[in-house]
């Protein structure tokens, strides 16, 4: 059984995070917090993942700004010039799932701000033959039609995926998947077929960004080209089995002021890495 843990770090400029979004939540100042925090804590963020992979007998790879990324990014930008650098790198991390599935049986992806706090093996805890392991942000969705949030909010992704499903004549029910931590075996990665018919998927998303026949303008303004929206859409259209990660294995550290004792992997969305290191070193 060949297993790998991987992550991605590309220094995306703050102005490349939100593109032309005019929503008040999507600011360059907000993006700068992420950019600066990653630079400040880079060594520890890499080291924590490397040590975890070593402790569970898995290979670790960090993908960075190199020729492989440049080729992918340039091709994507040529094909879809409306994409931001942030959106491209998030498609790149999904692309790497397929790249690695050619060589590895089981894969654990960690966003650069996801930090393991345990030596317990993810692969031993989760039977990946039962489906892809991801967390959902369903509880954070505001389903009111007057919702007005960030283009990256769970509400934006929920309504965007719903619109895509309705357009295809499918049931609108969907889950807001968070791809900050992904555990999967190669068979399910290929079944997801994320990039299958990708141009058609992107064309559909572009069409829906201009269509107010289904949703009011405030909702349509939140639609972008989000990897998590497509992941949810593909999960529904290709009938992929999913296992929901619990709060132990994907602790969504955002507005809280603590990290529970039982946390195995913390996803530091708020970028308060100092709080994570206190827990990590305890």
C-alpha positions in Angstrom: 0.0 0.0 0.0 1.6 3.2 -1.2 0.6 6.3 0.8 1.4 9.9 0.6 0.7 13.2 2.4 1.0 16.4 0.3 0.5 20.1 0.5 0.9 23.1 -1.8 2.5 26.5 -1.2 2.6 29.2 -3.9 2.9 32.8 -2.8 -0.2 34.3 -4.4 -0.2 38.1 -4.2 -3.0 39.6 -2.1 -4.5 41.3 -5.2 -4.9 37.8 -6.8 -7.2 36.4 -4.1 -10.6 38.0 -4.7 -10.2 39.3 -8.3 -12.9 41.8 -9.3 -15.2 41.0 -6.4 -16.8 44.2 -5.0 -18.3 42.5 -2.0 -17.3 44.2 1.3 -16.0 40.9 2.7 -13.5 40.4 -0.1 -10.7 42.8 0.6 -7.0 42.9 -0.3 -6.3 43.7 3.3 -8.0 40.4 4.4 -5.9 38.5 1.8 -2.7 40.2 3.0 -3.2 38.6 6.5 -3.0 35.1 4.8 0.0 36.0 2.6 2.0 37.4 5.5 1.1 34.7 8.0 2.2 32.0 5.5 5.6 33.7 5.0 6.1 34.2 8.8 5.3 30.6 9.7 6.5 28.8 6.6 9.2 26.6 8.2 6.9 25.4 11.0 4.0 24.7 8.6 6.2 22.6 6.4 8.0 20.8 9.3 4.8 19.8 11.1 3.5 18.1 7.9 6.8 16.4 7.2 7.1 15.0 10.8 3.5 13.8 10.7 4.0 11.9 7.4 7.2 10.4 8.8 5.5 9.3 12.0 2.8 7.4 10.0 5.1 5.8 7.5 3.9 7.9 4.5 5.9 9.9 2.0 5.6 13.7 2.1 5.7 16.1 -0.8 5.4 19.9 -0.8 4.5 21.3 -4.2 5.7 24.8 -4.8 6.2 27.5 -7.5 8.1 25.5 -10.1 8.0 24.6 -13.8 5.2 22.1 -13.2 3.0 24.7 -11.5 3.9 27.4 -14.1 2.9 25.1 -16.9 -0.4 24.3 -15.2 -1.1 28.0 -14.3 -0.3 29.3 -17.7 -2.5 26.8 -19.5 -5.4 27.5 -17.1 -5.0 31.2 -17.5 -4.9 30.9 -21.3 -8.1 28.7 -21.2 -9.9 30.6 -18.5 -8.5 34.2 -18.3 -11.2 35.2 -15.8 -9.6 33.0 -13.0 -7.6 34.6 -10.2 -4.3 33.3 -9.0 -6.0 32.0 -5.9 -8.6 30.1 -7.9 -5.9 28.6 -10.1 -3.8 27.3 -7.2 -6.9 25.7 -5.7 -7.6 23.9 -9.0 -3.9 22.9 -9.0 -4.2 21.1 -5.6 -7.0 19.0 -7.1 -5.0 18.4 -10.2 -2.3 17.0 -8.0 -4.7 14.4 -6.6 -4.9 12.9 -10.1 -1.2 13.3 -10.6 -0.4 11.4 -7.4 -3.2 8.8 -7.9 -1.1 7.5 -10.8 1.5 6.3 -8.3 -0.1 6.1 -4.9 -3.0 4.0 -3.5 -4.1 6.4 -0.7 -3.6 10.1 -0.5 -4.0 12.7 2.2 -4.0 16.3 1.1 -3.5 19.1 3.7 -4.0 22.8 2.9 -0.9 24.8 3.9 -2.8 26.1 6.9 -3.8 22.6 8.1 -1.5 21.3 10.9 -1.5 17.7 12.3 -1.5 17.6 16.1 -1.3 13.8 16.4 0.8 10.8 15.5 -2.2 8.7 14.9 -2.4 7.6 11.3 -5.1 9.1 9.2 -5.0 6.1 7.0 -5.5 3.7 9.9 -8.4 5.7 11.3 -10.3 6.2 8.1 -11.1 3.3 5.8 -10.8 5.0 2.4 -12.5 2.1 0.6 -15.8 3.5 2.0 -15.4 6.8 0.2 -13.5 10.2 0.0 -13.0 11.8 3.4 -13.8 15.5 3.5 -15.4 18.0 6.0 -18.6 19.8 5.3 -19.5 23.4 6.2 -23.3 22.8 5.9 -24.0 24.3 9.3 -22.5 27.6 8.2 -24.8 28.1 5.2 -27.4 30.9 5.4 -30.2 29.8 3.0 -32.1 33.1 3.0 -32.5 34.7 -0.4 -31.3 38.0 1.1 -27.9 36.6 2.1 -24.9 38.8 1.2 -21.6 37.3 2.1 -18.1 36.6 0.7 -17.5 34.8 -2.6 -15.8 32.2 -0.5 -18.6 31.8 2.0 -20.4 28.4 2.5 -23.6 30.2 1.4 -22.0 31.3 -1.9 -20.9 27.7 -2.6 -24.2 26.2 -1.6 -26.3 28.4 -3.9 -23.8 28.1 -6.8 -23.8 24.3 -6.7 -27.6 24.4 -6.3 -27.9 26.5 -9.4 -25.6 24.2 -11.4 -27.7 21.1 -10.4 -31.0 22.8 -11.2 -29.6 23.8 -14.6 -28.9 20.1 -15.3 -32.3 19.0 -14.2 -31.0 17.4 -11.0 -32.2 17.6 -7.4 -30.8 20.8 -5.9 -29.8 19.3 -2.6 -26.0 19.6 -2.1 -23.3 19.6 0.6 -20.8 22.4 1.0 -17.6 20.5 0.9 -14.4 21.9 2.4 -11.3 20.7 0.4 -8.8 21.9 3.1 -8.2 18.3 4.0 -8.9 15.4 1.6 -8.3 11.8 2.2 -9.0 9.5 -0.8 -8.0 6.3 -2.5 -7.1 6.5 -6.2 -10.3 4.6 -7.3 -12.6 7.3 -5.9 -10.4 10.1 -7.2 -10.9 8.8 -10.7 -14.6 8.2 -10.1 -15.0 11.9 -9.0 -13.7 12.8 -12.5 -13.2 16.4 -11.3 -11.8 17.7 -14.6 -14.0 15.6 -16.9 -15.9 18.0 -19.2 -14.2 20.9 -17.4 -14.8 23.5 -20.1 -18.5 22.7 -20.0 -18.5 23.1 -16.2 -16.7 26.4 -16.4 -19.1 27.6 -19.2 -22.0 26.7 -17.0 -20.6 28.7 -14.1 -20.0 31.6 -16.3 -23.6 31.5 -17.6 -25.0 31.4 -14.1 -22.9 34.4 -13.0 -25.0 36.4 -15.5 -28.4 34.9 -14.8 -30.8 36.4 -12.3 -33.8 34.3 -13.4 -33.3 31.8 -10.6 -31.7 33.9 -7.8 -31.6 37.6 -7.0 -28.5 39.7 -7.9 -27.1 39.6 -4.3 -26.8 35.8 -4.6 -25.5 35.8 -8.2 -22.8 38.4 -7.1 -21.3 35.7 -4.8 -20.8 33.2 -7.6 -17.2 32.5 -8.7 -15.1 29.6 -10.0 -14.6 27.7 -6.8 -13.0 24.3 -6.6 -15.2 23.3 -3.7 -18.4 24.2 -5.6 -17.3 21.9 -8.5 -16.2 19.2 -6.0 -19.7 19.2 -4.6 -21.3 19.3 -8.0 -19.2 16.3 -9.2 -20.0 14.4 -6.0 -23.7 14.6 -6.9 -23.5 14.1 -10.6 -21.0 11.1 -10.4 -22.5 9.5 -7.3 -19.3 9.4 -5.4 -19.3 8.0 -1.8 -18.3 10.5 0.8 -17.2 10.1 4.5 -17.6 13.2 6.6 -14.6 14.0 8.6 -15.5 14.9 12.2 -14.2 17.8 14.2 -11.3 15.8 15.6 -9.8 15.2 12.1 -10.8 18.5 10.6 -11.1 21.2 13.3 -12.3 24.3 11.5 -10.4 27.0 13.6 -11.9 30.3 12.6 -13.8 32.5 15.0 -13.2 30.3 18.1 -10.6 31.1 20.7 -9.6 27.6 21.6 -8.5 24.3 20.1 -10.1 21.3 21.7 -7.9 18.7 23.4 -9.0 15.9 21.1 -8.1 17.7 17.9 -6.1 15.6 15.4 -5.7 18.1 12.6 -6.5 21.8 12.9 -7.4 23.8 9.8 -6.3 27.3 10.9 -8.6 29.4 8.8 -8.1 32.4 11.0 -4.3 32.2 10.5 -3.6 32.5 14.2 -0.7 30.1 14.0 0.7 31.2 17.3 -2.3 29.6 19.0 -1.7 26.4 17.0 1.9 26.2 18.0 1.1 26.5 21.7 -1.2 23.5 21.2 1.3 21.7 19.0 4.1 22.1 21.6 2.0 21.2 24.6 
